[in-house]
């Protein structure tokens, strides 16, 4: 099954021909679902920190008895740093 035709295209890449920092996240997620953990990391290194961020965001909305704000902010910063560093590495 060719999953590429169901993915949302990157408008930055279509309009300007340059990948954005989030390029590869969809492909990486589908590789992760298929058990290709190393390949998922190579395509989009922030995949694991992004999944943790989404997990804690979900917990924040479900479990109102605990405060997940510091964890979410920390994971967001880590995720942004990983995305920026991997993007700079990719374009150089």
C-alpha positions in Angstrom: 0.0 0.0 0.0 1.4 3.4 -1.0 0.8 5.6 2.0 2.5 8.6 0.3 -0.7 9.5 -1.6 -2.6 10.0 1.6 -0.1 12.2 3.3 -0.5 16.0 3.6 2.1 17.7 1.4 4.5 20.2 2.8 3.4 23.6 1.5 6.8 25.1 2.2 8.5 22.5 0.0 5.8 22.9 -2.7 6.0 26.7 -2.9 9.7 27.3 -2.2 11.4 24.0 -2.9 12.9 23.9 0.6 12.0 21.4 3.3 10.6 22.8 6.6 11.7 21.7 10.1 8.7 19.4 10.3 9.2 17.6 7.0 9.3 13.9 7.4 7.2 13.8 10.6 4.3 12.0 8.9 6.5 9.5 7.1 8.4 8.9 10.4 5.2 8.3 12.3 4.1 5.7 9.8 7.5 4.0 9.9 7.2 3.9 13.7 3.8 2.3 13.5 5.3 -0.3 11.1 8.1 -1.1 13.6 10.9 0.6 11.8 12.2 2.5 14.8 15.6 3.4 13.6 14.4 4.5 10.2 11.8 6.7 11.8 14.4 8.4 13.9 16.7 8.9 10.8 13.9 10.6 8.9 12.7 12.8 11.7 14.8 12.8 14.9 12.2 14.6 17.0 9.7 11.8 16.6 10.1 10.3 20.1 10.2 13.7 21.9 7.1 14.7 19.9 5.2 11.6 20.9 6.1 12.2 24.6 4.9 15.8 24.2 1.6 14.6 22.7 1.2 12.0 25.5 1.6 14.6 28.2 -0.7 17.0 26.4 -3.3 14.3 26.3 -2.8 13.6 30.0 -3.1 17.3 30.7 -6.6 17.4 29.2 -7.7 14.1 30.7 -6.2 14.2 34.2 -7.1 17.6 35.7 -5.9 16.6 39.2 -2.2 16.9 38.2 -0.2 19.8 36.8 1.7 18.8 33.7 2.6 22.3 32.6 6.3 22.2 33.5 6.7 18.8 31.8 4.9 20.1 28.7 7.0 23.2 28.5 10.2 21.3 29.0 9.3 18.7 26.3 8.3 21.5 23.9 11.7 23.2 24.3 13.5 19.9 23.9 11.4 19.0 20.8 12.0 22.5 19.3 15.8 22.2 19.9 15.9 18.7 18.3 13.9 20.0 15.3 16.1 23.0 14.8 19.4 21.2 15.2 18.3 18.3 12.8 17.0 20.9 10.3 20.3 22.8 10.3 22.2 19.4 9.9 19.9 18.4 7.1 20.3 21.6 5.0 24.1 21.8 5.4 
